[in-house]
């Protein structure tokens, strides 16, 4: 089963999720992260690897690492493992296969239907659940696959050290508004911005919070650049996603001049087209934090 080719209209605040199960519990992953779904294959174990890595397999001309999602989540294995599934993903310019038990289907839902999980659910705000979606009477746990991969392979995530390669930096008083729902990634982004000299940062957990802040800034009557010099937004976020936020900002006569950068693990050719249509000034794939800072420098140079 290849990834669905259905294209959602840009900026509608909707997403499609592939619903799957691990140990009879229901989870979801954004279709935009999925390359392929296949029957689980035999894998070659890798010595001294992370304990949740089953090993690697070679579906065609590439070697892909397989992550045992049941083991990562502390859930039991499936009794009838002959029907297990690999969900092959692509994000952050990396490919991984996640070993799950069944695939239920594809659902189209609104980001407004996705809420932040309670702290008791898979570690809560610092855990593996990025949101809980209610769909047709059932609750679906949306997992933070970026965080899972970052824990298993830290070198593939945002590297604070990359800021040092930019050379000598100076403190700037420009305010950067960051919209990012992952607690882990938002901390790293803010740390990198501070290290790069952007000490004034406003951190929001999703597009809706960022939009509310922008509305308050507008209503203050002050020049908008006194409140926000640049917006850095993820795409996947509960309540309001980054594409919807971009659409709202760029259709607003007061806010549209604020540079807006989409900083997401989902940046692909298809996503670039969507982001450009909506008016995003730049689109950068995680974890290129050094490039992000350089782009912020360029877009705010004339302010």
C-alpha positions in Angstrom: 0.0 0.0 0.0 1.6 3.2 -1.1 1.0 6.6 0.5 -2.3 8.2 -0.4 -2.1 10.7 -3.3 -5.1 12.7 -2.0 -4.0 16.3 -1.6 -5.8 18.4 1.0 -6.6 22.0 0.1 -3.9 24.2 1.6 -4.7 26.1 4.7 -7.9 24.3 5.7 -6.5 23.2 9.1 -7.2 19.6 8.2 -4.9 16.5 8.0 -5.2 12.9 7.1 -3.9 10.4 9.6 -3.2 6.7 9.2 -4.9 4.9 12.1 -3.0 1.9 13.4 -2.9 -0.3 16.4 -0.2 -1.5 18.8 -1.4 -4.1 21.4 -5.0 -3.2 20.6 -4.5 0.5 21.4 -5.2 3.0 18.7 -2.6 5.4 17.4 -2.2 7.7 14.5 0.4 9.2 12.2 0.2 12.0 9.7 -0.1 10.7 6.1 2.4 13.3 5.1 5.1 11.4 7.1 4.3 8.0 5.5 6.1 6.7 2.4 4.7 3.2 2.3 2.9 0.5 4.3 4.0 -3.1 4.0 3.7 -6.5 5.7 6.5 -6.9 8.3 9.7 -8.3 6.9 12.5 -10.3 8.5 15.2 -8.0 9.8 18.9 -8.2 10.4 19.8 -7.4 14.1 22.4 -4.7 14.6 24.9 -5.2 17.5 25.0 -2.5 20.2 22.0 -0.6 18.8 19.3 1.1 20.8 17.1 -1.5 22.6 14.0 -0.6 20.6 15.7 -1.0 17.2 14.9 -4.4 15.8 17.5 -4.2 13.1 17.5 -3.3 9.4 16.0 -4.5 6.3 16.4 -3.8 2.6 13.1 -3.5 0.8 14.6 -2.5 -2.5 18.0 -0.7 -3.0 18.1 1.0 0.4 18.7 -0.1 4.0 16.1 1.0 6.5 16.2 0.9 10.3 13.2 -0.8 12.0 11.9 0.5 15.3 9.7 -1.7 17.5 7.0 0.7 18.5 5.5 -1.8 21.1 8.8 -2.0 22.9 9.2 1.8 22.8 5.8 2.4 24.3 6.1 -0.4 26.8 3.3 -2.4 25.3 3.1 -6.2 24.7 3.9 -7.8 21.4 1.2 -9.1 19.1 0.3 -12.7 19.7 -0.2 -13.2 15.9 2.9 -11.5 14.7 2.5 -12.9 11.2 0.1 -10.1 10.4 2.3 -7.3 11.7 2.9 -4.2 9.6 5.8 -1.9 8.8 5.0 1.8 8.4 7.8 3.2 6.4 8.2 6.9 7.1 10.2 9.9 5.7 10.7 13.1 7.7 13.7 15.2 8.7 15.2 13.8 5.5 15.4 10.4 7.1 13.7 7.0 6.5 12.6 4.7 9.3 10.2 1.8 9.5 7.9 1.5 12.5 6.8 -2.0 13.4 3.1 -1.9 14.4 0.4 -4.6 14.7 -2.5 -3.6 12.3 -3.4 -0.7 10.1 -7.1 0.4 10.4 -7.4 3.0 7.7 -7.1 6.7 6.8 -9.1 9.4 8.5 -9.5 13.0 7.6 -9.8 15.2 10.7 -9.5 18.8 11.7 -6.5 20.0 13.9 -9.2 21.6 16.1 -10.2 18.0 17.1 -6.7 17.2 18.4 -6.0 18.1 22.0 -2.8 18.1 24.1 -2.6 14.8 26.0 -3.0 14.5 29.7 0.4 14.1 31.5 -0.6 10.5 32.3 -0.7 9.5 28.6 2.7 8.1 27.5 4.6 10.7 29.5 2.3 13.6 28.7 4.0 16.8 27.6 7.4 15.3 27.7 6.3 12.0 26.4 5.6 10.3 23.1 2.0 11.5 22.6 1.7 14.9 20.8 -2.1 14.9 20.7 -5.3 13.0 21.3 -7.8 13.0 18.4 -11.5 12.2 18.8 -12.9 10.6 15.6 -16.3 8.8 15.2 -16.5 8.2 18.9 -13.0 6.8 19.5 -9.9 8.4 20.8 -6.7 8.2 18.7 -3.3 8.9 20.2 -1.2 10.9 17.8 2.4 10.0 18.4 5.4 12.4 18.3 7.5 10.5 15.9 10.1 13.2 15.7 10.7 12.9 19.5 10.9 9.1 19.2 13.6 9.3 16.5 15.4 12.1 18.4 15.7 9.8 21.5 16.9 6.9 19.5 19.2 8.9 17.2 20.1 12.2 18.9 22.5 13.1 16.1 19.6 13.3 13.7 17.8 16.0 15.7 18.5 19.7 16.2 22.1 20.4 17.1 22.7 23.4 19.3 26.4 23.2 18.5 25.7 24.1 14.8 25.1 27.7 15.9 28.8 28.0 16.8 29.6 27.4 13.1 27.9 30.7 12.3 30.8 32.6 13.8 30.7 35.5 16.3 27.1 36.6 17.1 25.7 39.7 18.8 22.6 40.2 20.9 19.6 41.5 19.0 16.4 43.0 20.4 14.1 41.7 17.7 11.3 39.4 18.9 10.9 36.0 17.3 7.5 34.3 17.7 7.9 30.5 17.7 5.0 28.1 17.2 6.0 24.5 18.0 4.0 21.9 19.9 6.8 19.4 20.7 8.2 20.3 24.2 11.6 18.8 23.3 12.0 20.6 20.0 10.6 23.9 21.1 13.2 23.9 24.0 16.0 23.2 21.6 14.8 25.9 19.1 14.5 28.5 21.8 18.0 27.5 23.2 19.5 27.9 19.7 17.9 31.2 19.0 19.2 32.6 22.4 22.6 31.2 21.6 22.5 33.0 18.2 21.7 36.3 19.9 17.9 36.4 19.6 17.2 36.7 23.3 13.6 38.0 22.9 11.4 34.9 22.0 7.7 34.2 22.4 7.0 30.5 22.6 3.6 29.2 21.7 2.4 25.6 21.6 0.4 25.8 18.4 -0.8 28.0 15.6 -3.9 29.1 17.6 -1.8 30.4 20.4 0.5 32.2 18.0 -2.6 33.7 16.2 -4.0 34.9 19.5 -0.7 36.6 20.4 -0.7 38.3 17.0 -4.2 39.5 17.4 -3.3 41.0 20.8 -0.3 42.7 19.2 -2.5 44.2 16.5 -5.0 45.5 19.0 -2.3 47.2 21.1 -2.1 49.9 18.4 1.8 49.7 18.4 3.7 49.1 15.2 3.6 45.4 14.7 7.4 45.0 14.4 7.7 46.1 18.0 5.9 42.9 19.0 7.1 40.4 16.3 10.0 40.7 13.9 9.7 37.1 12.5 7.5 34.1 12.9 8.9 30.5 13.0 6.2 27.9 12.8 6.0 24.1 12.7 3.4 22.6 10.3 1.9 19.8 12.5 0.3 21.3 15.5 -3.0 20.7 17.5 -5.8 23.2 17.2 -4.3 25.1 14.3 -1.5 23.9 12.0 1.3 26.0 10.5 -0.3 26.2 7.0 -3.5 27.6 8.5 -1.5 30.1 10.5 0.4 31.1 7.4 -2.8 31.6 5.4 -4.3 33.8 8.2 -1.1 35.9 8.6 -0.6 36.5 4.9 -4.2 37.5 4.3 -4.1 40.1 7.1 -3.3 43.6 5.9 -1.4 44.4 9.2 0.4 41.1 9.7 1.3 40.0 6.2 4.6 42.0 6.2 6.0 39.8 9.1 8.5 37.3 7.7 7.1 33.8 8.3 9.3 30.7 8.1 7.9 27.2 8.1 10.4 25.0 10.1 9.1 21.4 9.8 10.2 17.8 9.4 7.6 17.6 6.6 9.2 19.9 4.1 9.0 18.1 0.7 8.4 19.3 -2.8 4.7 18.9 -2.3 4.8 20.8 0.9 7.0 23.5 -0.6 4.3 24.1 -3.2 1.6 24.4 -0.5 3.7 26.7 1.6 4.5 29.0 -1.3 0.9 29.2 -2.3 0.0 30.3 1.2 2.7 33.0 1.2 5.4 31.5 3.5 8.6 33.5 3.1 10.9 30.5 3.6 10.5 26.8 4.3 13.3 24.8 6.0 13.5 21.2 7.0 14.3 20.2 10.5 16.9 19.8 11.9 18.8 22.6 10.0 18.8 25.1 12.9 21.9 26.9 11.6 20.2 27.5 8.3 17.1 28.7 10.2 19.1 31.4 12.1 20.8 32.5 8.8 17.4 32.9 7.2 16.1 34.9 10.2 19.1 37.2 9.9 18.4 37.8 6.2 14.6 38.3 6.6 15.0 40.8 9.5 18.0 42.6 8.3 16.1 45.7 7.1 13.9 46.0 10.2 
